[in-house]
Amino acid sequence: MAETTDPKTTAAPAAKKRKRPPAVEDKPFGEFIENHFIPDLQTALKDNGIGDMSLKFLETNIPIKGLESQSCWQIQGSWLNNKRQFIFYFIDGDIKGQKAWSFATNGCPHSTLESFMIDERRVSLPLMVAYVLQRLNSQKWLTLN
């Protein structure tokens, strides 16, 4: 008598779960900023009419009177021949850590360090880009009222 296998009782090998690649926000800080945030921000700025934006990512001192001795990672943006400038600070060197913002116009020094994204529990690439655009728009640098 030949044995037959009942498909209902034969266990299929356990399906291997696919490992998802890490979210871009979970990548190392420098890699995330250079390979994801800056290119996405540059594209968003071009889409909003700022084609001559220069973006630099560097670790340097905070250029605000009284804070010059403190160093942190920064994204420095400027356009219109440096007539408009902003700096996005990563105080803790981490996108999930403390962040700040400053801006300057017409060659004047940055004078005020403002908190940035303080109410966000979850930081994502699109949210960071949106916050930068929101800050620039609040200065009326993207559109005029």
N, C-alpha and C positions, 0 to 999 in steps of 0.2 A: 504494500500500500504506500503510495507516494505522499509525502508530507506537503501540505499546502500552507502557505502563510496567509494569515488573515490580515489585510491591510489595517484593520481597526486596532489590532493588538500589536502590530509591529511599530515600535517607537522610532520616529524619525530622529536622526542625530540633531542634537540641540543646535539651533541656528546661532551662529556667532553674531554677537552684537557688533555693529559697526562703530568704531570709535569716531566720534565727531572731532573735527579739528578744533582747536581752542578758538574761542571768540577772539576777534582782533583786539578787543579791549584787555584780554588776558595775556597778550604777548608782552615781551619785555618792553619797558617804558620807551627807550630810545627807538626801538624797531617800530613800535606803534606810532610814535610821533612822526618819524621820518618816512615810513613806508605807507602810512594810512591817513593820519590826521592832516599833515601838511598838503599832500596831493588833493585830498577831498576839500580842504579849505580853499586851496588855490582855485579849484574848479568852481566852487560855490561863489567865490569872489568874482571870477570872470563872468559867471551867469548873472551877477548883480552889477555888471558894468565896470568892475575894477580890474583892468587887464594889466596894469603896470605894477602890481603889488610885488614887493620883495619880502620874502619870508625867510628868517634865519632862526635856526634852533641852536642854542648855545647855553653853556653854564657860565654865568658871569654875575657880577655884583648888581644889586638893585639900584637903578639910577635915580633914586629919590632922596632928597636931602634928609639926612638922619638915618637912612637905611643903607648907605653906601657900603658899609662893612659886611653886609649880609649877601651871601651868594646863593643862587638857585638856578634851576633850569628855566629857560625862557624861550618863548617864540616871539621874536621881534618882527613886526610888520610895518612897512612904510610904503608910501606911494605919493604921487604928485611931487616928485623930486624932494622927498622927505618933508613936505609941508604937512602931511598927516602921518602920524605914527601911533602904534599901539604896542603894548607888551602884555602877553599872556604868561603869567608866572605859575610855575609848579613848585610851590614852596617846599613840599616834601619829596619832590622828584618822582611822583607817582600820580597817575591820572585820577586815582581814587582819593588822593590826599588833598590837603589844603591848596587852593588856587586863588590867584589874585589877578588884577587887571589895572593897567594905567594907560593913559593916552596923552598925546601932546600935539599941538598944531603950530605951524609957522616957525619952527626952529626953537620954540620955547621948551624948557626942560619938563620932564614928567614931574608932577607935583603931588599927586594923590594916589595912594595905593588903595584900590577898592577890592572888597571881597568878590569872589566870582564862583558861581554855581554852588552856593553854600547849602541850598535846600534839596539838592538832588541826592537821593540815596543810591541810585544806580546811574553810573556814568556810561554813556555809550558814544560811539563815534558820531552818529548823526546829531545827537544832543549837543555835543561839544561844538560842532560846526554851527549849529543853530544858535547857540548862545553867543558865539563870536559875532555872527551876523546881526543878532539882536542888539548887541552892544554898539556895533558900528552904526546901525540904523538909528539907535537912540541919540547918537551924535549928529544925526542928519547927514551922515557921510555916504549913505547908500541911495537914499531918496530924499527929496525935499518935500516939505509940507506946503 
